[in-house]
Amino acid sequence: MSHDIDLRGLRCPISSMRLKQHLKKVPTGVTFRVLADDDDARTDFPPLFKKSGAEFLSFREEAGFHSYEVRKDV
């Protein structure tokens, strides 16, 4: 993985807005992780990944936060 997008400490809708901004900047072909501790992200983030042309690869429950592995395809 090349880098993390750390959204821990942010709540929706701020975390979703920041994620959209980051996804626009990620180059095609890059695999990265999104870190979040907002429970709403579990339902909010996957549609944002798809809409931005990113493939949602996996989800992990970490100690106190969630980790989403994503690859930017478009």
Helices and strands as residue ranges (DSSP letters): E 3-6, H 14-25, E 31-36, H 41-51, E 54-61, E 66-72
